[in-house]
Amino acid sequence: MLTYWIYRGIAALPLRTSYGLARIFAWLTEFVFRYRIKTVDSNLRNAFPDKPEAWYAQTRHAFYQQFAEVAVEALYAWRIPKEELERRMTLKGWEPLMSEEGTPAPGIILALHHTNWEWLTQRASLAARAPFDGVYKPLHDQGADRFALESRGKFGGTLVTMKSIGKYVLKARRANRVLALLADQSPGKKEVAYWTDFLNQPTAFFMGPATLARLTRYPVYFARTRRISRGHYEAELLELCATPGSLSEDELIERYAQMSEEAIRLQPESYLWSNRRWKLKPPQATRETPPDDSDVVQPNP
């Protein structure tokens, strides 16, 4: 649990001090440790193949700067006051989930690893009138996982693991709820995946959001965030599927992929390019070019 106390120690610092640490951290990760720099470069070049060399260098540098700043902001989220969060992340178009009239409105909010997704989870839990459930994957480090759960649930949201969300929804189906999840993660090899062209390359999306929409019959929204300045964001709620059942499960995921790509293209430096998002290869590519013993790729650590 050492990680938990380290995170709490950093979270206790004033945010301005933490930004000073972030500048050092950004320089170390990019130029000294070169943290996943090959992955970042490869992802940028595959997603934007026609950009000049200067653009790749500039965007990579901006990514590492924002990566470090979002990291300290995520730690600060553990103790950020409600009023400060509302000031630092403003909302646009969230009225469907915030109405004070009638029964609290349900919904499914889909987001991605773009700008500050930790603050977005907290801000959404404050905005929604209906009970808020954040769907997440537990972290491997127990200390980090405990810290994340405390931070994400500090304003009353309930955290539910992806593995248990199906049963949870069925048990809670009589009460309107708001479910939120980051849906841009690469699915596991055993998960059912939807394949589409995303950022100029074949990409797998897991079908969980479409399954939740089918089970709940809730309207589905896309939360598009943009960075205004350091420590200030705007979260816009866009309609993805207002009428339950009007889109097939594949169509819903396709629409999510399109809206995610639009958000990334608006601010490419704010996406999590260090993520090994494209490690899963299309099934047809695997069948067409079976690797011999010398081509076997070892699992990522």
Secondary structure, 3 states (H helix, E strand, C coil): CHHHHHHHHHHCCCHHHHHHHHHHHHHHHHHHCCCCHHHHHHHHHHHCCCCCHHHHHHHHHHHHHHHHHHHHHHHHCCCCCHHHHHHHEEEECCHHHHCCCCCCCCEEEEECCECCHHHHHHHHHHHCCCCEEEEECCCCCHHHHHHHHHHHCCCCCEEEECCCHHHHHHHCCCCCCEEEEECCCCCCCCCCEEEEEECCEEEEEECHHHHHHHHHCCCEEEEEEEEEECCEEEEEEEEEECCCCCCCHHHHHHHHHHHHHHHHHHCHHHECCCCCCCCCCCHHHHHHCCCCHHHCCCCCC
